[in-house]
């Protein structure tokens, strides 16, 4: 038996960065040559622990941003025509600038708009973090 660190998620074995004990032949003949794992030396374990710490910091930062976003209500005051249609549209860039005013930094690729915002009213947009975290935030568009 040999101790290894997984570099990728492997079905029926474990997730990336997990330390596992497997049969010697399985590790040497399959996992290591295909770059699915490395032998768990002291140096590799130390590197792996640092990677896990960095990921935890990123996830903690994302969770703090999500908590801020849950409490946030974004208001846009815009000029409109008589029928409630605004001049221009509210874009991802406008949303990012409003979030920056509240000390939240987000990449424009993280914002998912189902349709363009062209009328006054209330809207919900999705902000996506990583693969598994997303949140709806409220946007109110009001007549100036």
N, C-alpha and C positions, 0 to 999 in steps of 0.2 A: 504494500500500500504506500501511496505517496501523497503528499499534501500539495495542492495546486491552487492558483488564483485564476478564476474565470475572467476572460477578457470580453466575452460575449454572453448573452443569455442562451442557455442550452436547455432544450426541452428535456424534462425528466432528470435534470442534474442540478441546475441552479441558475441564479441571475448573475449578471455582470458584477465583478468585484467581490464576489463571495469566495470564501476560502473553503475548499472541499477536500475530502480524502477519497481518492479513487484508486483503482488497481493500477499497478505500475505499467503494465502493457497498454492499457487504455490511454493513459497519459502520454507515454512515450511514442506510441504508434499512431494515435489519432488526434488527441487534443492539442498537443504542442506543435506537431508539424502543420496542422491546419490553422495555427495561430488563434485557437480558441482559449488557450490557457498558457500559463507560465508556472514553472516550479516555484513553490512558495519559500523562497529564501528569506533571510532576515531583511535584506535590502528591498526585495519585492514587496514584502509585507509592509514595510515602512512607507514605500511609495503608494501602495494601495490605501493605507490609512490616511495619507495626505489627500489623496483624490476624494475619499469619502468625506473628509472634513470640508473640503472645498464645495462639494455638492450640497452638504448640509447648510453651509453658509448661504449658498445661492437659494436654496429652498426656503430658508428662514427669511431672507430678504423678500422673496416672492410672496410669502405668507403675510408679511407686514404690509406690502403694497396692496394685497387683496383686502386686508382689513380696512385700510384707508379708503379703498375704492368702494367698499360696501357702504360706508358712511357718506360718500360723496354724492352730491346732486349737481350736475353741471347745467348751468343756465346760459343760454345764448340770447342776447337781445339784438334783434336784427330789424332792418327796415323791410316792410312788406308792401305788396300791392293790396288793393281793396279785397281781393278774394282769398287772402291768407297765404299767397305764394310769396316766398322771400326772393329778394334780388340776389342772384347767385345761388350757391349751394354751400352747405356746411360739409367740409371735407375732413379726412383723417388728420390732415395737418392742423386744422382748427381745433380738433379734439385734443391732439397732442399738446398744443399750446395752452389750452385750458388746464390740462393735467399738470403741465410744468408749473403753472401758477400755484398749484397745490403740492408742489415738490414730489411729483410722481413722474418718473421717466419711463416712457414706453416707446418701443419701436413701432413704426407705422404698420409693419407686417403683422403685428399682434392684434390690431383692431379689425374686427370683422363687421362691415356694414352690409346689411341685407339689401338696402336700397339707398339711394341718395336722399339726403335730407333737404327738401325744397319747400316745405310748408311749416307753418307754426304748429306746435303741438308737442306731445310727449313721445319720446322714442327710447327704446332699449337697444343697446349695442353690446356686442360680445368682445371682451378682451381676453385673449388666449395667452396663457403662459405655459411654456414647455409643451409636452404632449398631453398631459393629463389635468392641467389646472386651467379653468376658464371661469369668467365671472361676467354677469350682466351688470351694466351700469345705466343709470337713467340720465337722459338728456332732455332738458326742457328748452324749447325754442319759443321765445316770446316776441311780441311786437314791441318795437322800440318806442 
